[in-house]
Amino acid sequence: MAHLFSPANRFYTWRALWLNLAIAERELGLPISEEAIEQMKANLHLTPEQFETAAQEEKKRRHDVMAHVHTFGTIAPAAAGIIHLGATSCYVTDNADLIFLRTGLTYLINSLAVLISRLSAFAEEYRALPTLGFTHFQPAQLTTVGKRATLWIQELLWDLRNIQRARDDLGFRGVKGTTGTQASFLALFDGDHQKVPLVETLDKRVTELSGFSYAYPVTSQTYSRKVDIDVLAPLASLGATAHKIATDVRLLANLKEMEEPFESTQIGSSAMAYKRNPMRCERVCSLSRHLMVLHQNALMTSAVQWFERTLDDSANRRITLPEAFLTADIVLSTLQNVSEGLVVYPMVIAKRISQELPFMATENVIMAMVKSGGDRQEAHEHIRVLSHEAAHQVKNLGLENDLIDRIRRDPYFDPIKGHLDALLDPASFIGRAPEQVDTFLKDWVVPALAPKELQEAIQQSKKVELSV
């Protein structure tokens, strides 16, 4: 991703776009020599010396595109007079950006597929491990560790869908001229309106040579900045998903039920040697917030584009677009690292369940008493009294929840005491959670990851190693 938005790749792409334009113009009869084409093909990559020349030209001309036009011409002299023929700066800057956006989205799609694959394996492994559910971060009905992971995966699947849509919807600016009217290209064909099909063919041919299936039918000098909104929106949404996942892991780490990877020599605190801070997930949260707000730049930039264009979009976009993709990339790779080393502590989970389950099991106890011939209201009253006594032990005295022991000692519950262990089996409180995991993975994850490009990404993936 860093290479994609690097100066080397940006200016290589500009040269490739100039080459595509020259090839198409030559095919349509303009006087461009084969030697010019060959010299351009042979010099698409910039050398350090050419970077220096371009920098000097830009300092003199105060125009980055023209600086590179002149630099390209020095090493492709046969093409010097036809480079950028009929084009405006946005021919290379905007079309290059669209290439970068599409490629960057593909990178993120592949990374997302790998992350979903890793978390799916985790969900399958822990599909039936009961764990305390939380609503309002207060103890609630039991779920399973794997079922909770499917909630993360489902949101990632939506992100995958949204990013795929954004990529597949991207068009090309093409060759449209200074204000989008194609007047300069019409002039190349002698201003003859009978030759309009040649201009349209030129647009289509350059679009094709650049790897796009279609160009936007109308543009101003730039492609509409609303396209940037559509691209950054699913990235911002991904940021929200990543923040939620990382926050869940951080909270579970506090409960000591689950932890992100922690190396044997890792230091959690310079002062408190015992600490195991969830720094990876904290990093994900920090970067995700940044990713979410970058979308606002695209919205505001699009809103203030006057008529056919203003240049106040340029500096903002040169920061915002690369930052959004680089941030999304590191968020996904960090989450993959976390997913590949998640540690679950079943005994801690079981202990927490044992502290809360007695209260949750009271309705089952009441139902069992009624089935054995008891009165529902009497059973409810006995349970109410014993529950408050047990709560006093927990809240006021700091002792363990002894509700079940109190039930065992109360003669009223003699008819069901032989069934208490079965009534308190955590597995009986998780509903269809394991089956939901199985169905979700089979019916939703497997089809979503079935496309060839995603399967190749998963098969070729390696574990993510973090250096910091």
Summary of the structure (lengths in Angstrom):
residues: 468
radius of gyration: 31.4
end to end distance: 18.5
largest distance: 105.2
contacts: 1470
relative contact order: 0.11
helix: 68%
strand: 4%
